[in-house]
């Protein structure tokens, strides 16, 4: 992941999946097996693909706790 946009983490807990089996589900709530499958298939092009790849890495490495403050609206100020 090159040049992580800090706002991308916030988007993971706000944006919903636009299509497919999990359409309408918040990206951060996508099940890990789905992300593993999608990783094997290849993530889509563009911003959604970057978001899903980031979420895959977060879940793969057990870092979901990083998203919890954002879910609760505790948004740090980034300079």
MARMARDO-209489 format. One record per atom (N, C-alpha, C): residue in one letter; x, y, z. Coordinates in steps of 0.1 Angstrom, whole numbers, padded with zeros to 4 digits, always signed. Atoms other than C-alpha are relative to their C-alpha. Last residue first. Example, Ala and Ser with C-alpha at 12.3 -4.5 7.8 and 13.67 -1.06 7.14 Angstrom:
s-0009-0011+0000;s+0137-0011+0071;s-0008+0011+0008;a+0009-0012+0000;a+0123-0045+0078;a+0009+0012+0000;
***
This chain:
x-0006-0012+0006;x-0024+0175+0103;x+0008-0003-0012;x-0012+0003+0007;x-0048+0147+0112;x+0006+0013-0006;x-0003-0011+0009;x-0074+0153+0139;x+0014-0003-0006;x-0011-0009-0004;x-0085+0121+0154;x+0003+0011-0011;x-0009-0003+0012;x-0120+0109+0147;x+0011+0009+0004;x-0012-0006-0006;x-0138+0094+0177;x+0010+0001-0011;x+0000-0015+0003;x-0171+0088+0159;x+0011+0007+0006;x+0007-0008-0011;x-0177+0054+0175;x+0000+0015-0002;x+0014+0004+0000;x-0169+0035+0143;x-0008+0008+0010;x+0006-0006+0012;x-0137+0055+0140;x-0015-0003-0001;x+0002-0014-0004;x-0126+0044+0175;x-0007+0008-0011;x+0010-0002-0011;x-0132+0008+0165;x-0002+0015+0004;x+0012-0006+0006;x-0112+0009+0132;x-0011+0003+0011;x-0003-0013+0005;x-0078+0003+0147;x-0013+0008-0005;x+0001-0010-0011;x-0092-0026+0166;x+0003+0014-0004;x+0014-0006+0000;x-0096-0044+0133;x-0002+0010+0011;x-0001-0014-0004;x-0058-0049+0133;x-0014+0007+0000;x+0006-0001-0013;x-0057-0087+0133;x+0000+0015+0005;x-0010-0003-0011;x-0031-0089+0105;x-0006+0003+0014;x-0010+0011+0001;x-0054-0105+0079;x+0010+0001+0012;x+0006+0012-0006;x-0082-0081+0089;x+0010-0012+0001;x+0004-0003-0014;x-0062-0050+0084;x-0005-0013+0006;x-0012+0000-0008;x-0046-0064+0052;x-0003+0003+0015;x-0006+0014+0000;x-0079-0073+0037;x+0012-0001+0009;x+0008+0007-0010;x-0093-0039+0047;x+0005-0014+0001;x-0004-0005-0013;x-0064-0022+0028;x-0008-0008+0011;x-0013+0005-0002;x-0071-0044-0003;x+0005+0004+0014;x+0002+0014-0004;x-0108-0036+0000;x+0013-0007+0002;x+0006+0001-0013;x-0101+0001+0001;x-0001-0014+0004;x-0010-0004-0010;x-0076+0000-0028;x-0006-0001+0014;x-0010+0011-0001;x-0101-0020-0049;x+0010+0003+0010;x+0006+0011-0007;x-0129+0005-0041;x+0010-0011+0002;x+0000-0003-0015;x-0106+0034-0051;x-0006-0012+0008;x+0004-0012-0005;x-0098+0020-0086;x-0001+0001+0016;x-0008-0012+0003;x-0097-0014-0101;x-0005+0012+0008;x+0004-0008+0011;x-0114-0044-0085;x+0010+0012-0002;x+0009-0011-0004;x-0095-0067-0062;x-0003+0009-0012;x-0005-0013+0004;x-0081-0098-0077;x-0010+0010+0004;x+0006-0004+0013;x-0097-0132-0076;x+0006+0012-0006;x-0004+0010+0010;x-0075-0145-0048;x-0005+0003-0014;x-0015-0001+0002;x-0078-0113-0029;x+0005-0010-0010;x-0002-0011+0009;x-0116-0115-0034;x+0015+0003-0003;x+0005+0004+0013;x-0117-0149-0018;x+0003+0011-0010;x-0010+0010+0004;x-0096-0137+0012;x-0004-0005-0014;x-0012-0008+0004;x-0119-0106+0014;x+0011-0009-0004;x+0004-0007+0013;x-0150-0129+0014;x+0012+0008-0005;x-0001+0009+0011;x-0134-0151+0041;x-0003+0006-0014;x-0014+0003+0005;x-0127-0120+0062;x+0000-0011-0011;x-0007+0011-0007;x-0164-0110+0064;x+0014-0003-0006;x-0001+0011+0010;x-0173-0075+0052;x+0007-0012+0007;x+0008+0012-0005;x-0182-0054+0082;x+0001-0011-0009;x-0007+0006-0012;x-0154-0028+0076;x-0007-0012+0005;x-0012+0007+0004;x-0170-0022+0041;x+0007-0007+0012;x-0011-0008-0002;x-0204-0014+0055;x+0013-0007-0003;x-0006+0002-0012;x-0230-0037+0040;x+0012+0009+0001;x+0006-0008-0011;x-0252-0023+0013;x+0007-0002+0013;x+0004-0014+0004;x-0242-0049-0013;x-0008+0006+0012;x+0000-0008-0012;x-0227-0080+0004;x-0004+0015-0003;x+0007+0007-0011;x-0236-0105-0023;x-0001+0008+0013;x-0003+0014-0004;x-0226-0082-0050;x-0008-0005+0012;x+0006+0011+0009;x-0226-0044-0054;x+0003-0014+0006;x+0009-0005+0010;x-0218-0010-0038;x-0007-0011-0008;x-0004+0008+0012;x-0203-0022-0005;x-0010+0003-0011;x+0006+0013+0002;x-0211+0005+0020;x+0005-0006-0013;x+0004+0003+0014;x-0189+0035+0030;x-0006-0015+0000;x+0011-0008+0004;x-0187+0047+0066;x-0006-0004-0013;x+0011+0001-0009;x-0164+0024+0085;x-0013+0008-0003;x+0003+0015-0002;x-0140+0018+0057;x-0011-0002+0009;x+0010+0005+0010;x-0143+0055+0048;x-0003-0014+0001;x+0013-0005-0004;x-0126+0065+0081;x-0011-0005-0010;x+0004+0008-0012;x-0096+0043+0073;x-0014+0004+0004;x+0005+0013+0005;x-0094+0059+0038;x-0005-0009+0012;x+0015+0000+0001;x-0093+0094+0054;x-0005-0014-0005;x+0006+0003-0013;x-0057+0087+0064;x-0015+0000+0000;x+0008-0012-0003;x-0047+0084+0027;x-0007-0003+0014;x+0013+0002-0006;x-0021+0056+0026;x-0006+0014+0003;x+0007-0012-0003;x+0008+0065+0003;x-0014-0001+0005;x-0008-0013+0001;x+0017+0032-0012;x-0009+0011+0005;x+0008-0012+0000;x+0000+0000+0000;x+0009+0012+0000;
***
